[in-house]
């Protein structure tokens, strides 16, 4: 971005409202889960050992993290190849590490 695009503070408010919207959606899903208003397939059906709702939370958290990296670490100003070089390994490794943790926790629970 050029200097005149960052001359005001409008962009920080844009980031604030986007992150607030995604976070509010996550909180709303959590409230609806506690109150029992979500469909059963989101809260009872499991995929890779977790409820579907948990997968939704993980994806939304990764989206927020990617957006924060793009804006506050100025990755959005870089070339597309550099963006992919930084974001793709994170989006592959984080779910993989979660899979390892969940698998080991399940094994430990079964062995008790």
C-alpha positions, 0 to 999 in steps of 0.5 A, a space after each residue: 500500500 502507498 503511504 497515503 492509504 495509511 495516512 489516516 486511521 481508517 484502516 485500523 478501524 476496518 481491521 477492528 470491525 472485521 476481527 470483531 465480526 468474526 469473533 462475535 460469530 464465534 461467540 454466538 456459535 458458543 452461546 448457541 451450543 450451550 443453549 442447545 440451539 445448534 443442529 445435532 450434526 454440529 455438536 454431536 457428529 464427530 470428524 477426526 475425533 472432534 465435533 464439527 463445531 470445533 473444526 469450525 472454531 479452528 478454521 475461523 481462528 486460522 482465518 483471523 490469524 492469517 488476516 492479522 499476519 496480512 495486516 499487522 505484519 504488512 504481508 498484504 503488501 508483498 508479492 503473492 508468492 511470498 504470502 503463500 510461502 508464509 501462510 501455507 506452511 502455517 495452515 498445514 502445520 497447525 491442523 497437523 499439530 492439532 491432529 497429533 495432540 488429539 490422537 495422543 490424547 485419545 490414546 492416553 484416554 483409552 489406555 487409562 
